[in-house]
């Protein structure tokens, strides 16, 4: 049996982190509902769904620490049995993280058009969900701190699948966004910021999941892993909210590339192909979908509109062409 400090200290720190991150999340959700009132109804209900679950999660964590430290303080039950609400932690965490990971997988499909990649992330998210449910059932069955090592396999299934999904999301988003660079400083700066935010938020959840596993395996008779475990759900929700709330900032950033009007001169033989694939003027438009899908759209009938990059900026691709004498070669003027 570990000391009282190693038994309840890490759990209390984890509960504190959960509560602090809950406050950050509430502020982010308030900002979201004030700023993006035109987002689809289902998206706003999804955020409300996350808010309800996160509130329950924080309430259960507080009740979980109240039981041994107040209600059962000084009794043998407090140091023998898991708190009653401990079983709710993995269950609520996977109910929160799984739809967020599936949602991001859908966004990756929009960016990369790689269905197999999105399906792979969804499979990992579902495996993580199964591990979290399995762990909840095992916690209820085991009950005692001395039998904590028996939680080994369900915890590994949950946390490793979640960490692999998070790393896959981060790497794939970064790679595909980097390929969307246009050579225009305003657009490229926006993409760089999206990549940095993706890495920061994606790797934080992956690192916390990995630290949870490492501490669980290396120190099975302590509760040090709960320092990382109790904060996981809030990290997922805050990562999603920070991405959604950053859309307006990226839109303002890319406005720096606005107002450039370049004329491109081509001869008759080059005109049809040139009209189809040359970018001559970028301007920022309003976000076409409240989902925050980046789109490359055109005002010229010779170029078709298609989704390009995702996360909240709409970019207009417009081609201006002027026919020159047949012997001239095209040139660009800025």
matplotlib code that plots the C-alpha trace (Angstrom):
import matplotlib.pyplot as plt

x = [0.0, 1.5, 1.7, -1.3, 0.7, 1.2, -2.4, -4.4, -1.9, -1.7, -5.5, -6.1, -3.6, -5.4, -8.7, -7.3, -6.0, -9.4, -11.2, -8.8, -9.1, -12.9, -12.8, -10.7, -13.2, -16.2, -14.5, -13.7, -17.3, -18.7, -16.4, -17.5, -21.3, -20.8, -18.6, -19.9, -23.7, -24.1, -22.5, -24.7, -27.2, -25.8, -22.4, -23.7, -25.5, -22.3, -20.6, -23.5, -23.2, -19.5, -20.3, -22.8, -20.4, -17.5, -19.6, -20.5, -16.9, -15.7, -18.5, -17.7, -14.0, -14.8, -17.2, -14.5, -12.0, -14.7, -15.4, -12.0, -10.8, -13.9, -16.8, -14.6, -11.6, -9.6, -11.4, -9.9, -12.3, -10.8, -7.4, -8.7, -11.4, -11.5, -13.8, -17.2, -17.0, -13.6, -15.3, -17.0, -13.7, -12.6, -16.2, -16.8, -13.4, -13.9, -17.4, -15.9, -12.7, -14.2, -16.6, -14.0, -11.5, -14.1, -15.0, -11.4, -11.0, -13.9, -12.1, -8.9, -10.9, -12.0, -8.4, -6.6, -9.4, -7.8, -10.8, -8.5, -6.8, -10.0, -11.3, -8.1, -8.4, -12.1, -11.1, -8.5, -11.1, -13.6, -10.9, -10.2, -13.9, -14.0, -11.0, -12.5, -15.7, -13.8, -11.7, -14.9, -16.3, -13.0, -12.7, -16.2, -15.2, -11.7, -12.6, -9.4, -6.2, -4.1, -5.6, -4.9, -2.4, -5.3, -6.4, -3.4, -4.9, -8.0, -6.0, -3.4, -6.2, -7.8, -4.7, -2.5, -5.2, -6.0, -2.4, -1.8, -4.9, -3.8, -0.3, -1.8, -4.2, -1.3, 1.1, -1.5, -3.0, 0.4, 1.6, -1.6, -1.8, 1.8, 1.0, -1.6, 0.9, 0.4, 3.5, 1.5, 2.8, -0.6, -2.0, 1.2, 1.4, -2.2, -1.3, 1.8, -0.3, -2.8, 0.1, 1.6, -1.8, -2.4, 0.9, 0.5, -3.0, -2.6, 0.6, -0.5, -3.3, -1.0, 1.8, -0.7, -2.1, 1.4, 2.5, -0.7, 0.3, 4.0, 3.2, 0.6, 3.0, 6.1, 4.3, 1.2, 0.7, 0.5, -2.0, 0.6, -1.0, -4.1, -2.3, -2.4, -5.6, -8.0, -7.1, -7.4, -11.1, -10.6, -7.5, -9.5, -12.4, -10.1, -8.1, -11.2, -12.5, -9.2, -9.2, -12.8, -12.3, -9.1, -10.9, -11.6, -8.0, -6.8, -9.3, -7.9, -4.4, -5.0, -6.6, -3.0, -2.8, -5.9, -6.0, -3.4, -4.5, -2.1, -2.7, -1.4, -0.7, -0.8, -0.9, -3.9, -2.4, -1.8, -5.1, -7.3, -4.9, -3.7, -7.3, -7.7, -4.8, -3.2, -3.7, -3.4, -5.4, -6.3, -8.8, -10.5, -14.2, -16.6, -16.4, -18.6, -19.6, -19.9, -18.0, -14.9, -14.0, -11.3, -12.4, -10.7, -13.4, -13.5, -15.5, -14.4, -16.6, -13.5, -12.4, -14.5, -15.0, -13.7, -12.8, -9.1, -8.0, -10.1, -10.4, -12.1, -10.8, -12.3, -9.9, -11.1, -9.1, -9.7, -8.0, -7.8, -6.6, -5.8, -5.2, -1.9, -0.5, 0.3, 4.1, 4.0, 4.7, 2.9, 4.3, 3.1, 2.8, 2.1]
y = [0.0, 3.4, 6.3, 8.6, 11.3, 9.0, 7.7, 10.9, 13.6, 12.8, 12.4, 15.7, 17.5, 15.8, 17.0, 20.6, 20.5, 19.3, 22.1, 24.7, 23.5, 23.4, 27.2, 27.7, 25.6, 27.6, 30.8, 29.3, 28.0, 31.4, 33.1, 30.5, 31.1, 34.8, 34.8, 32.0, 32.4, 31.3, 27.9, 24.9, 24.0, 20.5, 22.0, 24.3, 21.3, 19.3, 22.0, 22.0, 18.2, 18.5, 21.2, 19.0, 16.0, 18.1, 19.6, 16.1, 15.0, 17.9, 17.3, 13.6, 14.4, 16.8, 14.2, 11.5, 13.5, 14.5, 10.9, 9.8, 13.2, 14.3, 11.8, 8.8, 10.7, 8.6, 5.3, 2.1, 2.2, 5.5, 3.9, 0.4, 1.0, 3.2, 6.2, 5.4, 8.0, 6.9, 4.5, 7.5, 9.1, 6.8, 6.4, 10.1, 10.8, 8.4, 9.6, 13.1, 12.2, 9.7, 12.1, 14.8, 12.5, 11.3, 15.0, 15.8, 12.7, 14.1, 17.4, 15.5, 13.8, 17.2, 18.4, 15.3, 13.5, 10.4, 8.3, 5.5, 7.9, 9.2, 5.6, 4.6, 7.4, 6.5, 2.9, 4.0, 6.3, 3.4, 1.1, 3.8, 4.0, 0.2, 0.4, 3.1, 1.2, -2.0, 0.0, 1.4, -2.1, -3.4, -0.5, -1.4, -5.1, -4.6, -1.9, -2.1, -0.1, -3.2, -4.7, -1.6, -3.5, -5.6, -2.5, -2.9, -4.2, -2.1, 1.0, 0.2, -0.4, 2.9, 5.2, 3.7, 3.8, 7.3, 8.4, 6.8, 8.5, 11.9, 11.5, 10.4, 13.4, 15.9, 14.5, 14.1, 17.6, 19.2, 17.4, 18.2, 21.8, 22.3, 21.1, 23.9, 26.7, 29.1, 31.3, 34.3, 35.5, 36.2, 32.8, 31.0, 32.8, 31.7, 28.1, 28.2, 29.3, 26.6, 24.0, 25.3, 25.2, 21.7, 20.5, 22.2, 20.9, 17.5, 16.5, 17.7, 15.1, 12.4, 13.3, 13.2, 9.8, 8.4, 9.8, 8.2, 4.8, 5.1, 6.1, 3.4, 0.7, 2.0, 2.8, 0.5, 0.8, 4.6, 7.0, 9.2, 8.4, 10.2, 13.6, 13.1, 11.1, 13.5, 16.3, 14.3, 15.1, 18.8, 18.8, 17.3, 19.8, 22.8, 21.7, 21.6, 24.9, 26.7, 25.5, 26.7, 30.0, 30.7, 30.9, 34.6, 35.3, 33.4, 35.2, 38.5, 37.4, 36.3, 39.7, 40.9, 39.1, 41.0, 43.6, 42.2, 42.4, 40.8, 40.8, 37.8, 37.9, 34.8, 34.0, 32.3, 28.8, 29.0, 30.6, 27.6, 25.8, 29.0, 29.9, 26.6, 26.5, 30.0, 31.9, 35.7, 37.3, 36.2, 37.9, 36.9, 36.2, 35.5, 32.0, 30.0, 27.5, 28.0, 24.8, 26.8, 25.0, 26.7, 26.8, 27.8, 29.5, 31.6, 34.4, 33.4, 30.9, 29.2, 27.9, 25.7, 26.0, 23.2, 22.8, 23.2, 23.6, 23.6, 25.4, 28.7, 30.8, 31.2, 32.1, 33.3, 32.2, 34.6, 34.6, 37.8, 37.3, 39.7, 38.5, 39.8, 39.6, 36.0, 36.4, 37.6, 35.3, 35.7, 37.7, 38.7, 42.2, 42.9]
z = [0.0, -1.0, 1.3, 1.7, -0.2, -3.3, -3.0, -2.9, -3.8, -7.6, -7.7, -6.1, -8.5, -11.4, -10.1, -9.8, -13.3, -14.5, -12.8, -14.1, -17.7, -17.2, -16.6, -19.7, -21.7, -20.5, -21.6, -25.0, -25.5, -24.5, -27.1, -29.7, -29.2, -29.3, -32.4, -34.6, -34.5, -38.1, -37.5, -38.4, -35.7, -35.3, -34.6, -31.9, -30.3, -30.5, -28.5, -26.0, -25.8, -24.9, -22.3, -20.5, -20.5, -19.3, -16.5, -15.4, -15.6, -13.4, -10.9, -10.7, -10.1, -7.3, -5.7, -6.2, -4.1, -1.6, -0.7, 0.7, 1.9, 3.6, 3.8, 4.6, 6.1, 8.5, 7.7, 6.2, 3.4, 2.1, 1.6, 0.6, -2.1, -5.2, -4.9, -6.3, -9.1, -10.3, -12.8, -14.4, -15.5, -18.3, -19.5, -19.8, -21.2, -24.2, -24.8, -25.2, -27.0, -29.5, -31.3, -31.3, -33.0, -35.5, -36.2, -36.9, -39.1, -41.2, -41.5, -42.6, -45.3, -46.6, -46.7, -47.9, -49.8, -48.3, -47.1, -45.9, -43.5, -42.0, -41.6, -39.9, -37.4, -36.8, -36.1, -33.6, -31.9, -31.7, -30.2, -27.7, -26.9, -26.3, -24.0, -22.0, -21.5, -20.7, -18.1, -16.5, -16.0, -14.7, -12.1, -10.8, -10.6, -9.1, -6.5, -4.5, -4.8, -4.2, -7.4, -9.5, -11.8, -13.0, -14.9, -17.2, -20.4, -20.7, -19.8, -22.5, -25.1, -24.3, -24.0, -26.7, -29.3, -28.4, -28.5, -31.9, -33.2, -31.9, -33.4, -36.8, -36.7, -36.0, -38.6, -41.3, -40.8, -40.8, -43.9, -45.9, -44.8, -45.8, -49.3, -49.5, -49.5, -52.3, -52.3, -51.1, -47.8, -46.2, -47.1, -46.2, -42.8, -42.0, -43.0, -40.8, -37.9, -38.4, -38.5, -35.3, -33.6, -34.9, -33.5, -30.2, -29.5, -31.1, -29.4, -26.0, -25.8, -27.2, -24.6, -21.7, -22.9, -23.2, -19.8, -18.3, -19.7, -18.7, -15.1, -14.9, -16.0, -14.1, -10.8, -10.7, -7.0, -7.0, -8.5, -10.2, -13.6, -12.5, -12.7, -16.5, -16.7, -15.1, -17.5, -20.7, -21.6, -21.0, -23.3, -26.1, -25.8, -25.4, -28.4, -30.5, -29.2, -29.7, -33.3, -33.9, -32.2, -34.2, -37.5, -37.4, -36.6, -39.6, -41.8, -40.6, -41.2, -44.7, -45.5, -45.8, -49.1, -50.3, -53.0, -55.3, -58.9, -61.3, -65.1, -67.0, -70.7, -72.8, -76.5, -78.1, -78.0, -74.2, -73.3, -72.6, -70.3, -68.6, -67.7, -66.0, -63.7, -63.2, -60.0, -60.4, -57.6, -54.1, -52.0, -48.7, -48.8, -46.0, -44.5, -46.8, -44.3, -40.6, -40.2, -41.1, -44.3, -46.3, -49.9, -53.1, -55.1, -58.2, -59.8, -63.3, -65.1, -66.5, -63.1, -60.9, -57.2, -55.0, -51.3, -50.7, -47.2, -44.1, -40.8, -41.4, -44.3, -47.7, -50.5, -53.9, -56.9, -59.8, -63.2, -65.3, -68.9, -71.7, -75.2, -76.6, -80.1, -81.2, -81.0, -77.4, -74.5, -71.2, -68.5, -65.0, -63.7, -60.1]

ax = plt.figure().add_subplot(projection="3d")
ax.plot(x, y, z, "-o")
ax.set_aspect("equal")
plt.show()
